[in-house]
Each structure stands twice: as structure tokens, then as C-alpha cells.
Amino acid sequence: MALLLFVLAGLAEIGGGYLIWLWLRESYPVGYGIAGAVILILYGIIPTLQSFPSFGRVYAAYGGVFIVLAVLWGWLVDRKTPDLYDWIGAAVCIIGVAIIIGAPRH
């Protein structure tokens, strides 16, 4: 469930930001900006559904997932093929997420 919420939050953050980017940088209609803003509000809500008690840990772990999603978004939406260093960086982030989420705590 945690990973699903991280992915949903990431897609909302990237997708909302992308719609605002299209509005402001590519001169798309203002409706894109409004839709992007609404989606970014949802992005702010989704992480609060996590069961982790610590805000900082949730956002630290989410940050790693966000980086991987951003690399994939760039590849699939912007058609910018990630290079070896993008993949290595994404893998390092996922290792960090696993450590943060999976560490035994008392």
C-alpha cells in the first residue's frame, strides 16, 4: 500500500507540475494551469494517507520514488532517453527508499 501511495503522489506531483509547465512555458490554455493546480492539491493530500507516523520519513522515502518516476516521465512523456547515470541514480534512490521504509525501528 505504501508504494502505491508513493506512486500516486508522484504521478500527481509530476502530472500537475507538467500541466502548469505546459500552460506557462508552452502557452497552453489556462485550463491546463487550473487542472495542474487541482492535481497538485491532491498531491499534497495523498502522502497524508500513509500509515507512517513521521512526516519526515514519509517525505524522504517519497523523494526517492519521485526521482524514479521523474526519470520514467522524462523517458515516456518527454521522449528523453535516460542514460546510464540516470538509471544508476534512480537505483541508488530506490535503495535509499528501501532502507528508510524497511529499517527495523522500535
ChimeraX attribute file (.defattr): number of C-alpha atoms within 10 A of each C-alpha:
attribute: neighborCount
match mode: 1-to-1
recipient: residues
	/A:1	9
	/A:2	16
	/A:3	14
	/A:4	10
	/A:5	17
	/A:6	25
	/A:7	18
	/A:8	17
	/A:9	24
	/A:10	24
	/A:11	19
	/A:12	21
	/A:13	21
	/A:14	20
	/A:15	20
	/A:16	24
	/A:17	18
	/A:18	17
	/A:19	23
	/A:20	24
	/A:21	16
	/A:22	17
	/A:23	18
	/A:24	14
	/A:25	10
	/A:26	10
	/A:27	11
	/A:28	14
	/A:29	12
	/A:30	14
	/A:31	12
	/A:32	19
	/A:33	20
	/A:34	15
	/A:35	16
	/A:36	24
	/A:37	18
	/A:38	13
	/A:39	21
	/A:40	22
	/A:41	14
	/A:42	16
	/A:43	22
	/A:44	12
	/A:45	11
	/A:46	17
	/A:47	20
	/A:48	15
	/A:49	11
	/A:50	16
	/A:51	10
	/A:52	13
	/A:53	9
	/A:54	9
	/A:55	11
	/A:56	10
	/A:57	14
	/A:58	20
	/A:59	15
	/A:60	15
	/A:61	22
	/A:62	24
	/A:63	18
	/A:64	23
	/A:65	22
	/A:66	24
	/A:67	18
	/A:68	20
	/A:69	18
	/A:70	19
	/A:71	19
	/A:72	19
	/A:73	17
	/A:74	13
	/A:75	13
	/A:76	12
	/A:77	9
	/A:78	10
	/A:79	10
	/A:80	12
	/A:81	12
	/A:82	13
	/A:83	9
	/A:84	9
	/A:85	9
	/A:86	15
	/A:87	14
	/A:88	11
	/A:89	15
	/A:90	21
	/A:91	16
	/A:92	14
	/A:93	20
	/A:94	20
	/A:95	14
	/A:96	17
	/A:97	21
	/A:98	13
	/A:99	12
	/A:100	15
	/A:101	18
	/A:102	9
	/A:103	9
	/A:104	7
	/A:105	5
	/A:106	3
